[in-house]
Amino acid sequence: LAVIDRQGADVSAYDGWHGEAEMRDVEGETEHLHKVPGGGWSHRRYQQTTEDTWHANASEVADEVVGLVKTHRPRAVLLAGEPGMRADVNIRIYENIKLWWREPGWFGFDAATR
């Protein structure tokens, strides 16, 4: 289970018999996390920097999820949280595991925060 927002995620692996097997907290970059209204020549660069930060944080979350998937071999991966970040993480996870995980299960839940 990964509960994701733009800053990072709480990532957990659960054992069907004993409950939570392992939990990892992913704290991504926070300096350029929010888009700001503005104008002028640099506006597009500011917006792009923010989006790059989101993508970098999504990569960090995906790396943690993939690590837990490789270790625990779950039957399903659950992603919850901000829809845009969830989609970005989903793509990055699938690109990393599609070669060796035959039938991944993907489920998404909308939630505003982790």
N, C-alpha and C positions, 0 to 999 in steps of 0.2 A: 504494500500500500504506500503510495506517495501522495502526500497532501502538499500541493505546490502553490506558491505565489511568485511574484517577480523577484523577490529577494532570495529565495531558496526553497527548501522543502523539509518536511519531516518524512523520512523514508523508513519503513518498517517491513520486516519479514516475519511472517507468522507460521508457526508449526500447527498443523491441524489438531494435534493432540494436547500440546502443552501451552498454547497461546503464543505470545510474542517471543520470537527466537532472537531477533536482533533489531536494533533501532539506530539510525544514523540521522544526524541533523546537518543539513547542507545550508551553509550561510554563504551566499554569493556576494558579489560586489554591490555596494549600496550607494556609492558616491553619485552616480548618474542614473538613478533609478526612475525618476519621474520626468515626464515631458513637461516643458514649461512653455507658456505662451510667449511669443516674442515676434520679432520681425528682423528685418535687415538681412545683410549678406550672410551672416553666420547661422541663421535660424535652421536651415536644413542640416547643417553639421551638428547642431545641438540635438536635433531630433534623431539623427542617425547614431550619435553616440549613445543615447538612451536605448535605442533598439539593439545596438550591439551589446550593451550591458545585459539586456534581457536574454539575448541568445547565448551569451557566455554563461549566464546563470543556469539556463536550461541545459546546457551541455554538462555542467557540473552535476546537476540533479540526475541527468540521464546516466552519467558515469557511475554514480552511486547505485542507482537502480539496477543497472547491468551487472555491477559487482555482486549485489545481493542475489540476482537471478542466477548467476553462474554458481554461486555458493549453495543456494537453497533449492534450486530447481522447482519453483512453484508451478502450479497448474494455471494460474492466472496472475496478471499484473493489474492492479487497480490504481487508477490515477484520479485524483480529486483536486479541486481547487479552481484557480482562475482559468477559464476556458482557453484563452490565447496561449498561456504558458503550458497548459496541459497538452495542447495540440503540438507545440514545439517540442516538448519533452517526448511525447509519443513518437514523433517522427524519428528523433535521435535514438531512442531506445530500439525501435524496430530496425533501424539501419545497422545497429550493432549486434543484434541477436538473431536476425532472420536467417543467417547462414547456418546456425547450429541448433536453433530451437524450432522444432518442426511445426507445432500448432500453438502459437501464442494466443492467449485470451485477453482481450482488451475491453475494459469497462470504464466509463467515465461518469463522474458525478459533478454537477455544478455546485460550487461553494465559493463564497467571496474571500475567505481567509483560511489560513491553516491553523 
